[in-house]
Amino acid sequence: MITDIMMGAVSGFDVMNHISTHTPETLVIVITGYASTESAIEAIRRGAYDYIAKPFDVEMLEASVKRALEKIQLQREVRRYTAELEERAQALARSEQALRRQTRILQESMGDGLVIVDAQGRISFCNPAAERFLNLETTDLPLEEWPDRSGLYLPDTLTPYPIEEHPLVRAMQGEAVDAAEMFVRHKQVPDGLWLSVTARPLTDDAGRPQGGVAVFRDMTSRKQREQELESLVTVTKALCTASSRTEMEVVILEQLLHLLKAEGAALVMQKPGSGEAVIELAGGKWSCWTGKRLAVGEGISGHVIATGQAYVHHNVYEDPHFTYDGPNGCRAVACVPLVEHNQTIGALWVGRKTPITPDEVHLLTTIGNVAANALHRATLYEQTQQRLQRLNALRNIDMAITASLDLRVTLNVFLDQLTAQLHLDAADILLLDPHTQTLEHATGRGFQSRNSLPSRLRLGEGTAGQAALERRTIFIPDLQIGPDPLLQKIAAQESFVSYYAVPLLAKGQIKGVMEIFHRTLLEPEPEWLNFLEALSAQAAIAIDNATLFDELQRSNLELVLAYDSTLEGWSRALDLRDQETEGHTQRVTDLTIHLARAMGINNGELIHIRRGALLHDIGKMGIPDHILRKPGPLSAEEWKIMRQHPVYAYEMLSPIPYLRPALDIPHYHHEKWDGSGYPRGLKGEDIPFAARIFAVADVWDALRSDRPYRKAWSEEEACTYIRSLSGIHFDPQVVEIFLTAEIWRRCEKRYALKD
């Protein structure tokens, strides 16, 4: 069941309480948009199976629901097994009760042991079954010697049976005894027997005890079945507590060693696709077998997996097919197949010194069936989890590609996901330089020393160069016997064993090579290889995107430089046409930039201020030459035309999107702080900030430059003049910064040195 915590009038916690009270088998998944540690703890305390905070991935919810359904299914199976156990146990108990009520016991022909003793405890009758059960070769044996002679033990199978507790002794004292259990072990039954004893007193007519009669029933088979069912329940419950396939394997072997009194146990699993087998886990005396690999059909395990038939041998030393490194004293062995959906997926081994009985083989087979089902489910679950993790890894790489324009950042994220998801020791990326046709090392992970790797390779050089040139993946399982001396050197320095070189292709073009190194033998499965291919495609896309972006940036920079060079050309042409002092536009532009920077304007805005300063008098291109170059004073009508040049500048530049952000200076640099300027008569802070800055710089350069009609003013004269117009023509704040910081000194020194 899926519920929220906040559901209007009903609390999600109340719903959980109701469910746990009335339908405790129902699993509850809590989804909430008000996630907190306290609510999560409270939800789990009230029996929530899972707790998911909003927003969430649907895949996460699907995975949680799937786990819950699998757990419910497993709980149902446990309940079914338990019910079967209880039903069988009850049936057996009823059967025994009916048998105990029989008033007449067959003597010579009966399978139960029958013993009758007199008042002194001497045996007056003992049938053959009792002789066999109790090792009674003579009827003259006193009752007090029975425990030693017959090997009688309490149900713990270790404590000798006290003579005073013996059912016949109690019957002789007038007590009726029903279904007393005892364990018997002697030379005739070295493996032991379980006996159920029913005893009754023999009395005279006055009711005085005169002896006793006891029936000994062999219940070994029943006890074994009960133990088998108990073992299955124990194994099933233990498997329910395991959270991973690895933990399940440990639980299975621990239960086998305990339930079958085995000295060694092993779990063999067949690898999908290749058909070979591997001992995934071994315990007891066979622990050293863990990890051993078996070729297809090799040895007894291969035969059991191939045929689906169990193998039992009481002296495995005599079997030449036993290929392991010796059974380590476990003379008797049994191996049963693990079958799931009519397909053998592995085998289960046990071994010990004493022979393994058919009943124990049956128990081993039953445990194997339960184990196969559990391992299959765990494998499917872990595969699902792994696929989800790999999908998430691809998503993280996608996000890195879209979120960062820095290829190094993207490649670092890529290598993190690559080594984590494919469980690799080391990996690196080589990028192709299309101009030099060389592969250059970009970044790496997992190497003990950066000096182990070459910084660059030519196309076709080494295995990586060969993979790039031939555009194919190259796999070297063992670098020590590989064909590349360079890789052999790296393997010796870094203890690498296996190697992959994967070409990175985007749009049919080689972008680089991804190298994979591992310090143990790599045996990739098809799904592993498919994910590697997907990752290499992602890496190629990232490199291609970064290359395209770099090329776009380079083209954009070249275009911007071309635009700026054009603007500077326009400004020089305007200086010549207006007969301004040579370099006026460049000087006033630099002065404006320094002043704007001192005023705290950011670099992005400085770009537009520079362009505006270069084009501050572009509107004069619309002024006739006879007015622009007139040597004497202008008439009122001519001034009217001249004052239109800021408007002309706006009309000329505003249609150009590239220059639109730079319009403030060309359009408003003749506005004055007191509103007496033109073309719009703006006042105070209504005048754009860039224009206010430029106005000070423009007047300063004009005053400090020689003109045909006057000499340049001194610094002191210019400063006095600028200060006198603060708050009238100029922004007082701009004037203060300009004069206090002496902005002009750096600019004038620069141009003086240049001259």
Secondary structure in CASP SS format (residue, H / E / C, confidence):
PFRMAT SS
TARGET T0000
AUTHOR 0000-0000-0000
METHOD secondary structure of the structure
MODEL  1
M C 1.00
I E 1.00
T E 1.00
D E 1.00
I C 1.00
M E 1.00
M E 1.00
G C 1.00
A C 1.00
V E 1.00
S E 1.00
G H 1.00
F H 1.00
D H 1.00
V H 1.00
M H 1.00
N H 1.00
H H 1.00
I H 1.00
S H 1.00
T H 1.00
H H 1.00
T C 1.00
P C 1.00
E C 1.00
T C 1.00
L C 1.00
V E 1.00
I E 1.00
V E 1.00
I E 1.00
T E 1.00
G C 1.00
Y C 1.00
A C 1.00
S C 1.00
T H 1.00
E H 1.00
S H 1.00
A H 1.00
I H 1.00
E H 1.00
A H 1.00
I H 1.00
R H 1.00
R C 1.00
G C 1.00
A E 1.00
Y E 1.00
D E 1.00
Y E 1.00
I E 1.00
A E 1.00
K C 1.00
P C 1.00
F C 1.00
D C 1.00
V H 1.00
E H 1.00
M H 1.00
L H 1.00
E H 1.00
A H 1.00
S H 1.00
V H 1.00
K H 1.00
R H 1.00
A H 1.00
L H 1.00
E H 1.00
K H 1.00
I H 1.00
Q H 1.00
L H 1.00
Q H 1.00
R H 1.00
E H 1.00
V H 1.00
R H 1.00
R H 1.00
Y H 1.00
T H 1.00
A H 1.00
E H 1.00
L H 1.00
E H 1.00
E H 1.00
R H 1.00
A H 1.00
Q H 1.00
A H 1.00
L H 1.00
A H 1.00
R H 1.00
S H 1.00
E H 1.00
Q H 1.00
A H 1.00
L H 1.00
R H 1.00
R C 1.00
Q C 1.00
T C 1.00
R C 1.00
I C 1.00
L C 1.00
Q C 1.00
E C 1.00
S C 1.00
M C 1.00
G C 1.00
D C 1.00
G E 1.00
L E 1.00
V E 1.00
I E 1.00
V E 1.00
D E 1.00
A C 1.00
Q C 1.00
G C 1.00
R C 1.00
I E 1.00
S E 1.00
F E 1.00
C E 1.00
N C 1.00
P H 1.00
A H 1.00
A H 1.00
E H 1.00
R H 1.00
F H 1.00
L H 1.00
N C 1.00
L C 1.00
E C 1.00
T C 1.00
T C 1.00
D C 1.00
L C 1.00
P C 1.00
L H 1.00
E H 1.00
E H 1.00
W H 1.00
P H 1.00
D H 1.00
R H 1.00
S H 1.00
G C 1.00
L E 1.00
Y E 1.00
L C 1.00
P C 1.00
D C 1.00
T C 1.00
L C 1.00
T C 1.00
P E 1.00
Y C 1.00
P C 1.00
I H 1.00
E H 1.00
E H 1.00
H C 1.00
P H 1.00
L H 1.00
V H 1.00
R H 1.00
A H 1.00
M H 1.00
Q C 1.00
G C 1.00
E C 1.00
A C 1.00
V E 1.00
D E 1.00
A E 1.00
A E 1.00
E E 1.00
M E 1.00
F E 1.00
V E 1.00
R E 1.00
H E 1.00
K C 1.00
Q C 1.00
V E 1.00
P E 1.00
D E 1.00
G E 1.00
L E 1.00
W E 1.00
L E 1.00
S E 1.00
V E 1.00
T E 1.00
A E 1.00
R E 1.00
P E 1.00
L E 1.00
T E 1.00
D C 1.00
D C 1.00
A C 1.00
G C 1.00
R C 1.00
P E 1.00
Q E 1.00
G E 1.00
G E 1.00
V E 1.00
A E 1.00
V E 1.00
F E 1.00
R E 1.00
D E 1.00
M C 1.00
T H 1.00
S H 1.00
R H 1.00
K H 1.00
Q H 1.00
R H 1.00
E H 1.00
Q H 1.00
E H 1.00
L H 1.00
E H 1.00
S H 1.00
L H 1.00
V H 1.00
T H 1.00
V H 1.00
T H 1.00
K H 1.00
A H 1.00
L H 1.00
C H 1.00
T H 1.00
A C 1.00
S C 1.00
S C 1.00
R H 1.00
T H 1.00
E H 1.00
M H 1.00
E H 1.00
V H 1.00
V H 1.00
I H 1.00
L H 1.00
E H 1.00
Q H 1.00
L H 1.00
L H 1.00
H H 1.00
L H 1.00
L C 1.00
K C 1.00
A C 1.00
E C 1.00
G E 1.00
A E 1.00
A E 1.00
L E 1.00
V E 1.00
M E 1.00
Q E 1.00
K C 1.00
P C 1.00
G C 1.00
S C 1.00
G C 1.00
E C 1.00
A E 1.00
V E 1.00
I E 1.00
E E 1.00
L E 1.00
A E 1.00
G E 1.00
G E 1.00
K C 1.00
W C 1.00
S H 1.00
C H 1.00
W H 1.00
T C 1.00
G C 1.00
K C 1.00
R E 1.00
L E 1.00
A C 1.00
V C 1.00
G C 1.00
E C 1.00
G H 1.00
I H 1.00
S H 1.00
G H 1.00
H H 1.00
V H 1.00
I H 1.00
A H 1.00
T H 1.00
G C 1.00
Q C 1.00
A C 1.00
Y E 1.00
V E 1.00
H E 1.00
H C 1.00
N C 1.00
V H 1.00
Y H 1.00
E H 1.00
D C 1.00
P C 1.00
H C 1.00
F C 1.00
T C 1.00
Y C 1.00
D C 1.00
G C 1.00
P C 1.00
N C 1.00
G C 1.00
C C 1.00
R C 1.00
A E 1.00
V E 1.00
A E 1.00
C E 1.00
V E 1.00
P E 1.00
L E 1.00
V E 1.00
E E 1.00
H C 1.00
N C 1.00
Q E 1.00
T E 1.00
I E 1.00
G E 1.00
A E 1.00
L E 1.00
W E 1.00
V E 1.00
G E 1.00
R E 1.00
K C 1.00
T C 1.00
P C 1.00
I C 1.00
T C 1.00
P H 1.00
D H 1.00
E H 1.00
V H 1.00
H H 1.00
L H 1.00
L H 1.00
T H 1.00
T H 1.00
I H 1.00
G H 1.00
N H 1.00
V H 1.00
A H 1.00
A H 1.00
N H 1.00
A H 1.00
L H 1.00
H H 1.00
R H 1.00
A H 1.00
T H 1.00
L H 1.00
Y H 1.00
E H 1.00
Q H 1.00
T H 1.00
Q H 1.00
Q H 1.00
R H 1.00
L H 1.00
Q H 1.00
R H 1.00
L H 1.00
N H 1.00
A H 1.00
L H 1.00
R H 1.00
N H 1.00
I H 1.00
D H 1.00
M H 1.00
A H 1.00
I H 1.00
T H 1.00
A H 1.00
S C 1.00
L C 1.00
D C 1.00
L H 1.00
R H 1.00
V H 1.00
T H 1.00
L H 1.00
N H 1.00
V H 1.00
F H 1.00
L H 1.00
D H 1.00
Q H 1.00
L H 1.00
T H 1.00
A H 1.00
Q H 1.00
L C 1.00
H C 1.00
L C 1.00
D C 1.00
A E 1.00
A E 1.00
D E 1.00
I E 1.00
L E 1.00
L E 1.00
L E 1.00
D E 1.00
P C 1.00
H C 1.00
T C 1.00
Q C 1.00
T E 1.00
L E 1.00
E E 1.00
H E 1.00
A E 1.00
T E 1.00
G E 1.00
R E 1.00
G C 1.00
F C 1.00
Q C 1.00
S C 1.00
R H 1.00
N H 1.00
S H 1.00
L C 1.00
P C 1.00
S C 1.00
R E 1.00
L E 1.00
R E 1.00
L C 1.00
G C 1.00
E C 1.00
G H 1.00
T H 1.00
A H 1.00
G H 1.00
Q H 1.00
A H 1.00
A H 1.00
L H 1.00
E H 1.00
R C 1.00
R C 1.00
T C 1.00
I E 1.00
F E 1.00
I E 1.00
P C 1.00
D C 1.00
L H 1.00
Q H 1.00
I H 1.00
G C 1.00
P C 1.00
D C 1.00
P H 1.00
L H 1.00
L H 1.00
Q H 1.00
K H 1.00
I H 1.00
A H 1.00
A H 1.00
Q H 1.00
E H 1.00
S C 1.00
F C 1.00
V C 1.00
S E 1.00
Y E 1.00
Y E 1.00
A E 1.00
V E 1.00
P E 1.00
L E 1.00
L E 1.00
A E 1.00
K C 1.00
G C 1.00
Q E 1.00
I E 1.00
K E 1.00
G E 1.00
V E 1.00
M E 1.00
E E 1.00
I E 1.00
F E 1.00
H E 1.00
R C 1.00
T C 1.00
L C 1.00
L C 1.00
E C 1.00
P C 1.00
E C 1.00
P H 1.00
E H 1.00
W H 1.00
L H 1.00
N H 1.00
F H 1.00
L H 1.00
E H 1.00
A H 1.00
L H 1.00
S H 1.00
A H 1.00
Q H 1.00
A H 1.00
A H 1.00
I H 1.00
A H 1.00
I H 1.00
D H 1.00
N H 1.00
A H 1.00
T H 1.00
L H 1.00
F H 1.00
D H 1.00
E H 1.00
L H 1.00
Q H 1.00
R H 1.00
S H 1.00
N H 1.00
L H 1.00
E H 1.00
L H 1.00
V H 1.00
L H 1.00
A H 1.00
Y H 1.00
D H 1.00
S H 1.00
T H 1.00
L H 1.00
E H 1.00
G H 1.00
W H 1.00
S H 1.00
R H 1.00
A H 1.00
L H 1.00
D H 1.00
L H 1.00
R H 1.00
D C 1.00
Q C 1.00
E C 1.00
T C 1.00
E C 1.00
G C 1.00
H H 1.00
T H 1.00
Q H 1.00
R H 1.00
V H 1.00
T H 1.00
D H 1.00
L H 1.00
T H 1.00
I H 1.00
H H 1.00
L H 1.00
A H 1.00
R H 1.00
A H 1.00
M C 1.00
G C 1.00
I C 1.00
N C 1.00
N H 1.00
G H 1.00
E H 1.00
L H 1.00
I H 1.00
H H 1.00
I H 1.00
R H 1.00
R H 1.00
G H 1.00
A H 1.00
L H 1.00
L C 1.00
H C 1.00
D C 1.00
I H 1.00
G H 1.00
K H 1.00
M H 1.00
G H 1.00
I C 1.00
P C 1.00
D H 1.00
H H 1.00
I H 1.00
L H 1.00
R C 1.00
K C 1.00
P C 1.00
G C 1.00
P C 1.00
L C 1.00
S C 1.00
A H 1.00
E H 1.00
E H 1.00
W H 1.00
K H 1.00
I H 1.00
M H 1.00
R C 1.00
Q C 1.00
H H 1.00
P H 1.00
V H 1.00
Y H 1.00
A H 1.00
Y H 1.00
E H 1.00
M H 1.00
L H 1.00
S C 1.00
P C 1.00
I C 1.00
P C 1.00
Y C 1.00
L C 1.00
R H 1.00
P H 1.00
A H 1.00
L C 1.00
D H 1.00
I H 1.00
P H 1.00
H H 1.00
Y H 1.00
H C 1.00
H C 1.00
E C 1.00
K C 1.00
W C 1.00
D C 1.00
G C 1.00
S C 1.00
G C 1.00
Y C 1.00
P C 1.00
R C 1.00
G C 1.00
L C 1.00
K C 1.00
G H 1.00
E H 1.00
D H 1.00
I C 1.00
P C 1.00
F H 1.00
A H 1.00
A H 1.00
R H 1.00
I H 1.00
F H 1.00
A H 1.00
V H 1.00
A H 1.00
D H 1.00
V H 1.00
W H 1.00
D H 1.00
A H 1.00
L H 1.00
R C 1.00
S C 1.00
D C 1.00
R E 1.00
P C 1.00
Y C 1.00
R E 1.00
K C 1.00
A C 1.00
W C 1.00
S C 1.00
E H 1.00
E H 1.00
E H 1.00
A H 1.00
C H 1.00
T H 1.00
Y H 1.00
I H 1.00
R H 1.00
S H 1.00
L C 1.00
S E 1.00
G C 1.00
I C 1.00
H C 1.00
F E 1.00
D C 1.00
P H 1.00
Q H 1.00
V H 1.00
V H 1.00
E H 1.00
I H 1.00
F H 1.00
L H 1.00
T H 1.00
A C 1.00
E C 1.00
I H 1.00
W H 1.00
R H 1.00
R H 1.00
C H 1.00
E H 1.00
K H 1.00
R H 1.00
Y H 1.00
A H 1.00
L H 1.00
K H 1.00
D C 1.00
END
